[in-house]
């Protein structure tokens, strides 16, 4: 690999600097959302099927974003960006829905009340990731 190729490869990495923190936080959210939803679906699914299913979906989305960030490259960056926008839309939709009609969710989801049960990380994380992914693209554009 030439020094020019090494420079392009280094710039295409999404987990340098703040990207590593995003990977760590998304990894924690994968474990939290998936383990919680698996337990709830296995033991009390009839209590709040929508809430538990949404938590499982959130865990899968978090997992895909984590994978995309670690994989790196332009295709992974685009896929992660699309997923982060979808995640943010989900957090805002479910968060608003849980405030407007609390009876629709007899038990909380990861995204309930904009992620209040998770210290608002579910609403802050996609915003941070979208910023980082857009910044990493600008940085790659500067290299070309």
C-alpha beads as a LAMMPS data file, in Angstrom:
LAMMPS data file: protein, C-alpha beads

144 atoms
143 bonds

1 atom types
1 bond types

-500.0 500.0 xlo xhi
-500.0 500.0 ylo yhi
-500.0 500.0 zlo zhi

Masses

1 110.0

Atoms # bond

1 1 1 0.000 0.000 0.000
2 1 1 1.400 3.394 -0.965
3 1 1 1.399 6.306 1.427
4 1 1 -1.412 7.909 -0.589
5 1 1 -3.551 4.779 -0.300
6 1 1 -2.818 4.567 3.426
7 1 1 -3.914 8.186 3.841
8 1 1 -7.210 7.568 2.005
9 1 1 -7.825 4.399 4.056
10 1 1 -7.176 6.261 7.303
11 1 1 -9.593 9.001 6.309
12 1 1 -12.316 6.500 5.368
13 1 1 -12.273 5.038 8.884
14 1 1 -15.331 6.077 10.826
15 1 1 -14.070 5.015 14.232
16 1 1 -11.219 7.441 14.621
17 1 1 -11.517 10.100 17.313
18 1 1 -15.139 10.697 18.350
19 1 1 -16.216 7.815 16.122
20 1 1 -14.755 5.384 18.656
21 1 1 -16.973 6.900 21.374
22 1 1 -19.993 6.478 19.092
23 1 1 -19.127 2.818 18.536
24 1 1 -18.817 2.279 22.280
25 1 1 -22.128 4.047 23.042
26 1 1 -23.971 2.231 20.263
27 1 1 -22.522 -1.046 21.534
28 1 1 -23.858 -0.329 25.019
29 1 1 -27.253 0.534 23.556
30 1 1 -27.290 -2.732 21.558
31 1 1 -26.720 -4.734 24.733
32 1 1 -29.258 -2.707 26.718
33 1 1 -32.034 -2.693 24.124
34 1 1 -31.630 -6.277 22.932
35 1 1 -31.265 -7.870 26.367
36 1 1 -34.204 -5.918 27.766
37 1 1 -36.469 -6.660 24.812
38 1 1 -35.550 -10.367 24.660
39 1 1 -36.358 -10.768 28.357
40 1 1 -39.619 -8.821 28.053
41 1 1 -40.730 -10.615 24.891
42 1 1 -39.943 -13.991 26.460
43 1 1 -41.631 -13.335 29.802
44 1 1 -44.409 -10.758 29.373
45 1 1 -45.034 -10.111 25.682
46 1 1 -48.829 -9.989 26.146
47 1 1 -48.473 -7.043 28.558
48 1 1 -47.093 -4.586 25.977
49 1 1 -46.322 -6.205 22.618
50 1 1 -45.834 -2.924 20.741
51 1 1 -43.415 -1.500 23.299
52 1 1 -41.322 -4.663 23.491
53 1 1 -41.258 -5.083 19.721
54 1 1 -40.138 -1.475 19.248
55 1 1 -37.335 -2.014 21.756
56 1 1 -36.206 -5.069 19.777
57 1 1 -36.264 -3.050 16.541
58 1 1 -34.228 -0.315 18.237
59 1 1 -31.651 -2.912 19.292
60 1 1 -31.347 -4.217 15.726
61 1 1 -30.947 -0.664 14.366
62 1 1 -28.272 0.065 16.989
63 1 1 -26.483 -3.132 16.016
64 1 1 -26.474 -2.268 12.327
65 1 1 -25.171 1.238 12.995
66 1 1 -22.422 -0.171 15.218
67 1 1 -21.427 -2.629 12.491
68 1 1 -21.426 0.112 9.839
69 1 1 -19.252 2.416 11.926
70 1 1 -16.726 -0.347 12.562
71 1 1 -16.720 -1.475 8.922
72 1 1 -15.987 2.009 7.618
73 1 1 -15.851 3.150 4.033
74 1 1 -18.237 5.273 2.011
75 1 1 -20.970 2.642 1.599
76 1 1 -21.011 1.898 5.329
77 1 1 -21.034 5.623 6.100
78 1 1 -24.082 6.138 3.859
79 1 1 -25.877 3.114 5.360
80 1 1 -25.143 4.302 8.901
81 1 1 -26.362 7.799 8.022
82 1 1 -29.667 6.454 6.666
83 1 1 -30.105 4.291 9.783
84 1 1 -29.304 7.198 12.108
85 1 1 -31.918 9.375 10.388
86 1 1 -34.449 6.529 10.684
87 1 1 -33.460 6.043 14.326
88 1 1 -33.945 9.754 15.050
89 1 1 -37.345 9.689 13.326
90 1 1 -38.308 6.665 15.437
91 1 1 -37.174 8.296 18.676
92 1 1 -39.071 11.495 17.895
93 1 1 -42.198 9.620 16.784
94 1 1 -42.309 7.180 19.696
95 1 1 -41.244 9.870 22.171
96 1 1 -44.065 12.156 21.076
97 1 1 -46.531 9.268 20.931
98 1 1 -45.718 8.187 24.501
99 1 1 -46.269 11.726 25.753
100 1 1 -49.458 12.331 23.743
101 1 1 -51.075 8.951 24.443
102 1 1 -49.389 7.177 27.371
103 1 1 -52.065 4.458 27.405
104 1 1 -50.752 3.161 24.045
105 1 1 -47.592 2.016 25.848
106 1 1 -48.388 0.192 29.092
107 1 1 -44.641 -0.336 29.513
108 1 1 -41.726 1.785 28.341
109 1 1 -39.668 1.268 25.208
110 1 1 -36.074 2.349 24.670
111 1 1 -37.451 5.378 22.823
112 1 1 -40.278 6.272 25.271
113 1 1 -40.262 9.898 26.397
114 1 1 -37.358 10.505 23.981
115 1 1 -35.225 7.959 25.797
116 1 1 -35.618 9.414 29.284
117 1 1 -35.139 5.965 30.847
118 1 1 -31.751 5.816 29.110
119 1 1 -30.639 9.344 30.094
120 1 1 -31.860 10.729 26.735
121 1 1 -29.028 8.880 24.970
122 1 1 -31.489 7.520 22.345
123 1 1 -32.232 11.052 21.109
124 1 1 -28.726 12.481 21.536
125 1 1 -26.885 9.543 19.960
126 1 1 -28.350 9.765 16.446
127 1 1 -27.871 13.539 16.422
128 1 1 -24.213 13.081 17.362
129 1 1 -23.755 10.248 14.863
130 1 1 -25.353 12.219 12.019
131 1 1 -23.020 15.116 12.764
132 1 1 -19.971 12.800 12.879
133 1 1 -20.928 10.950 9.697
134 1 1 -21.458 14.201 7.797
135 1 1 -18.188 15.583 9.147
136 1 1 -16.329 12.409 8.147
137 1 1 -17.676 12.781 4.604
138 1 1 -16.521 16.401 4.449
139 1 1 -13.095 15.289 5.671
140 1 1 -12.958 12.621 2.954
141 1 1 -13.982 15.218 0.364
142 1 1 -11.075 17.433 1.461
143 1 1 -8.664 14.534 0.893
144 1 1 -9.760 13.957 -2.699

Bonds

1 1 1 2
2 1 2 3
3 1 3 4
4 1 4 5
5 1 5 6
6 1 6 7
7 1 7 8
8 1 8 9
9 1 9 10
10 1 10 11
11 1 11 12
12 1 12 13
13 1 13 14
14 1 14 15
15 1 15 16
16 1 16 17
17 1 17 18
18 1 18 19
19 1 19 20
20 1 20 21
21 1 21 22
22 1 22 23
23 1 23 24
24 1 24 25
25 1 25 26
26 1 26 27
27 1 27 28
28 1 28 29
29 1 29 30
30 1 30 31
31 1 31 32
32 1 32 33
33 1 33 34
34 1 34 35
35 1 35 36
36 1 36 37
37 1 37 38
38 1 38 39
39 1 39 40
40 1 40 41
41 1 41 42
42 1 42 43
43 1 43 44
44 1 44 45
45 1 45 46
46 1 46 47
47 1 47 48
48 1 48 49
49 1 49 50
50 1 50 51
51 1 51 52
52 1 52 53
53 1 53 54
54 1 54 55
55 1 55 56
56 1 56 57
57 1 57 58
58 1 58 59
59 1 59 60
60 1 60 61
61 1 61 62
62 1 62 63
63 1 63 64
64 1 64 65
65 1 65 66
66 1 66 67
67 1 67 68
68 1 68 69
69 1 69 70
70 1 70 71
71 1 71 72
72 1 72 73
73 1 73 74
74 1 74 75
75 1 75 76
76 1 76 77
77 1 77 78
78 1 78 79
79 1 79 80
80 1 80 81
81 1 81 82
82 1 82 83
83 1 83 84
84 1 84 85
85 1 85 86
86 1 86 87
87 1 87 88
88 1 88 89
89 1 89 90
90 1 90 91
91 1 91 92
92 1 92 93
93 1 93 94
94 1 94 95
95 1 95 96
96 1 96 97
97 1 97 98
98 1 98 99
99 1 99 100
100 1 100 101
101 1 101 102
102 1 102 103
103 1 103 104
104 1 104 105
105 1 105 106
106 1 106 107
107 1 107 108
108 1 108 109
109 1 109 110
110 1 110 111
111 1 111 112
112 1 112 113
113 1 113 114
114 1 114 115
115 1 115 116
116 1 116 117
117 1 117 118
118 1 118 119
119 1 119 120
120 1 120 121
121 1 121 122
122 1 122 123
123 1 123 124
124 1 124 125
125 1 125 126
126 1 126 127
127 1 127 128
128 1 128 129
129 1 129 130
130 1 130 131
131 1 131 132
132 1 132 133
133 1 133 134
134 1 134 135
135 1 135 136
136 1 136 137
137 1 137 138
138 1 138 139
139 1 139 140
140 1 140 141
141 1 141 142
142 1 142 143
143 1 143 144
